[in-house]
């Protein structure tokens, strides 16, 4: 290469300066960010074991005046937790299930969520309901260390459902209250659970809830794939 041609080529420092200028001039400051990646949700499927939600007034009747729930571990949804406190659920003819955990924080109304096999054990014919729908539902007795209360209604099997942020609902093309199906794939017992209720709220993270009967039937802990579809 002749010295004239060599002198015409930019130096390494000049090339680096040109690259820096190009990066700074780009709106994102990065060459490969001109097109945003499409949103892809991360689906989590969990088994929702038997549990109780309690009102503040019932909490005090069961555990004593001024009692506050003590968080044991956080749940997947922000702000929700499994509490240290547990209760005994008593059905007809004094059939009992001990150690049913309370989930916090406190709610407006006390509610007991059980699987069908729990209902059979207690002698309660469980209706399948959306959480919070207590119309025409059976009751039970709840026993804590400081008291015993009669719950006149609010014992249900919570219908299988999926918590969704609005962007998740938009991704799947469903409206609040819509329905989707869940495919669970594993080596032994793959299955499809139909008609999951879509619960949409800006505070939710994408999470499926099925009960212990359903989780055991599809062996959810050993699943290699879970997916939602319409």
Buried (B, 14 or more C-beta within 10 A) or exposed (E): EEEEEEEEEEEEEEEEEEEEEEEEEEEEEEEEEEEEEEEEBEBBBBBBBBBBBBBBEBBBBBBEEEBBBEBBEEBEBEEEBBBEBBBBBBBEEEBBBEEBBBBBBBBEEBBBBBBBBBBEBBEBEBBEBEBEBBEEBBBBBBBBEEEEBEBEBBBBBBBBBBBBBEEBBBBBEBEEEBBBEBBBBBEEEBBEBEEBBBBBEEEBBBBBBBBBBBBBBBBBEEBEEBEBEE
